[in-house]
Amino acid sequence: MRKDNNIYVIGHKNPDTDSICSAISYSYLKNNAKIHPEHHYMPMRAGEINEETQFVLNYFQVEEPELMTDGATQVKQIEIHEIPGVPETITVKRAWEQMKEEGVVTLPIIDEENYLLGVITVSDIAQSYMDSHDNKVLSQAKAVFRDIADTLDGEVIVGDENQCFEEGRVMIGTFHPDMMGNYIKASDLIISGNRTEDQLFAIDVNASCLVLGLSAGDRLSNTIKRLAEESGTVIINSPHDTYTIARLINQAIPVKHLMTKKCMSFNTLDKLDDIKEIMRNTRHRDYPILNEERKYIGTISRRNLINAGKKRMILVDHNEKTQAVDNIDETEIIEIIDHHRLGNLETMTPLLFRNQPVGCTATIVYQMYNEKGIEIPKWVAGLLMSAIISDTLLFRSPTCTEIDIATATALASIAGIEDIKAYAQEMFSAASDLGNKTADEIFHQDFKEFVIKKIPFGVGQITAMSEKNLANIKECLMTILEEKREALGCQMIFFMLTNILEESTELIYTGDGAKEMAEKAFHVTADENHAILPGVVSRKKQLIPAFMTAMEDS
C-alpha cells in the first residue's frame, strides 16, 4: 500500500547552489503545471547546505529542503495502520473488544508517553483462557475491583472500587454454609447467589470480595452492606448468573500480566528490504512501528510490504551513480534534468532525460518554465539566477554559454537585482567565509567521485574572491587529503582552489599517480602535492575532460 505520493526532486551529494536551487525551482514548476495533480513534487537535498547556497536561500527567504541521503524505501513511506495503543492496566476483556473493533489480532501496549511496553495478541488471550486452571491468577495479576465489576457488566456497591484483589482465590460459594467452611478462606473472592447465609459466611471469614449474580445486590439488606463495610469486604453486583460470572471473571486480568514484553518492532527510518528479511524469519502478524523518538505510532503487517512502491525521484544536476544518494538503484527515477556528461546510471524503464550543453541546470529549468507557460515568481527567479552565477563563476567559466548569460540577465530583472556583479561578489564572499567550518566540512562542501577506466578518484572544488582565503583553505585541506583518500577508497584525490578574479586554479592532490596525472593532463611541471593551472576554473568543462584524455592515452 503506497502512502507516499511524493515525487522527490533532488540533486547530487555535497550539493552546490545549482543542485539546491534547481531542485526547489523545478519542484515549484511541476506542482504548478498540474500535469499530475495527484502527485506532490518535493525538493530534497542529498547533503549539507554550503555557505554560498545558504546565503542565496536567506537572501530570497526560502527554506532549505529536507535531507535525504538514502534512496531505499523506508517504513515511513508506506501505509502505517494507526491502531491506538492501550495502557498496560486495560483488562483482557477490553483489549479483546478493541481488537474486534479495529479488526486486528495484535494490540500494542504503551505507557503514558507512548513508549512501547509490549504487545498482546489473540493467541495470548486464547492461551490464557484455555489454560486458566489456577484460581489465584486474578489476585496474582492484582486486578482492580472496578475492572472486575466492569468485566462482569456490574458495579461495586460496597467498598473501594479502586482497591486491588491482592491475594486469595476465586471461589464459588454456593454450598451450605456448614460445608463452605471447608474450602473458603480469608481474602478469597467469593461468587455467590442470593442466599443471605452464604453472604454472611463470606463476610464473617473476611473475604476480599463478594460477587453477587443475577442482580442479587439489588435486594441486599442494609445489614449485609454494613457488615461488609465493617469487615472491608468489597461487594460487586452483576446481572449474570453464577456460571457466566465464573466464565468471565478471568477476563478482568490486566493485559500487563499476559503481554509479550520483548516484542519485535520497527522504526519509521528502517528500510523495507531489511524488514522483509526479518519478517520472513518470524511468524508475527503485525509489528509495532516507532518514530524517530522511539515512540509508538502504529503497526504494519506483511501485507503492507506487498504493494509498497519504491521512492520516485527526479534527479537534477547529476546523472552519475557515484554522485547520487545511496541505494539509488532501489528508487524509481522519473526524470533527469542535467548539463553534465552522461554517467553510468541505469533505469528499468524509459524516462524523460533532458541534457543540454549549457553552463547550469538552472538555465534548463528556466527554459522549461517558458515552455509550460508558468509565471516565474520573484524568489524562484532569484534562485535560478544565483545558480547560474555560481556554476559559471559570473560568466567566467568556459562552460558558460550565451544562453546562460541571457537567462541570468532575464532572471535578474524578474528578481529585482539591478547589479548582478555586486550581488555575485556578495554571494562569492559568503562562499569563501569558511572560518567556522572544520577541514572535513570544507572537504565535502563540493566534492564528487568519478571512475574512469576503472580508476576511482575524487575531485573537490572551492572558489574564492581572494588568494588569502584560498591559502587558508589549502592549509586546512592538506592535513586531511590522504586520510580522506584512504577512507573513500579512491586511488587519487584532487582539490581545485579556484580564484574567481584571477581565473586560475591551484590544484592540490594526493595518491599514487596524482602528480603525473596533473602534469600529463595540463602539460605543466607540478610539485609533489600541488600544481598551478592558469585559466582553469571548471571541473566539468576543463579538469575532468583533461583527465579523461590523459587516462585514455595511458
Protein Blocks (a to p, Z undefined) as FASTA:
>chain_A
ZZblcdcddddehiafklmmmmmmmmmmmmmnommmmbccddddfbdcdfklmmmmmmno
pacddddfbfbdcfklpccdfbdcddfkbcfklmmmmmmmnopabdcdddfkopafbdcd
fklmmmmmmmmmbfklmmmnopafklmmmmnopacfedjfkbccfbdcddddfbcfklmm
mmpcghiacdddfdfklmmmmmmnopabdcdehhlmmmpcfklmmmmmmnopacdddfbd
fklmmmmmmmmpcfklmmcfbdcdddfkbcfklmmmmmmmpcbfbdcdddfkopafbdcd
fklmmmpccdddddehiabfklmcehklmpccfbdcdfbdcdfbdcfbdcdddddddfbf
klmmmmmmmmnopacdfklmmmmmmmmmmmnonolafkbcfklmmmmmmmmmmnopablm
lmmmmmmmmmmmmklpcfklmmmmoccdddeehiacdddddddfbfklmmmmmmmmmmmm
mmmmmmnopabdcdddddfklopaddddedehklmmmmmmnopacdfkbccdehiabfkl
mmmmmmmmmmmmZZ
